[in-house]
Amino acid sequence: MITIKDITGASIEVTDLDAAIQQCKLCKDSHYKMPTGHTVGENHAFMLRQLEKLKKQQE
C-alpha cells in the first residue's frame, strides 16, 4: 500500500496505483469547489503528480 497526500495535507492510502492514476486523470478537470476553496480538479492534479512520480520509480 502507498500513502500520498491530497492538496489539504490529508493522507490518502492507495492500494491500486494504476486505478488511482486513472481516477485522477478522469477528475483533474473538475471545476467543483471543495470546502477548502480548491477545486476537485486541482486536488486530483496535485495527487496525480505524486502518483506518476511513484509509477516512474517502480518502472
N, C-alpha and C positions, 0 to 999 in steps of 0.2 A: 504494500500500500504506500502511496505517495501523499504527502501533505503539501499543499500550496496555500497561499494567502489570497483573499479577494481584495478588492480595492479599499475596503474598510479596515483591513487587517485581520479579519476573521479567518480562522483555519478551515480549509476545505480538504477533506480526505478523498483521494482519487483511487479507485480500485481498478479502473479500466482506462488507461491513458489514451488509447485511440478514440474511445467513445467520448471522453471528456473533450478532446481536441475537436471532434466533430460537433459536439454540442456548442462549444464556444464559437466555432465558425458560424453556426446557424444563428446565434443570438447576438453577434457582435455589432450588428447594425440596428439593434432595437433602440428606439428613442424614448422608451418609457422611463420615467424617473423613479429612482429609489428614494427611500426616506432620507438618505444622506445628501441628496441633491445630485449625485452622479446618475448617469443613465445606466440602464441594464447593459446596453451595448458597451459603454466604457468599462464596466466591470468585467464583462466577458472578454473584451480585447486585452485587458490587463492580465487576466488569468491565462489567456491563450499564449501570450508571450512566455510565461513561465512554463507552460506545458510543452510548447515547441522546443524550448531550450532543453528540457528534460528528455524529450524524444531524441534530440540530436545526441545527447550524452549516452543514450542507450544503444545507438547505432554503432 
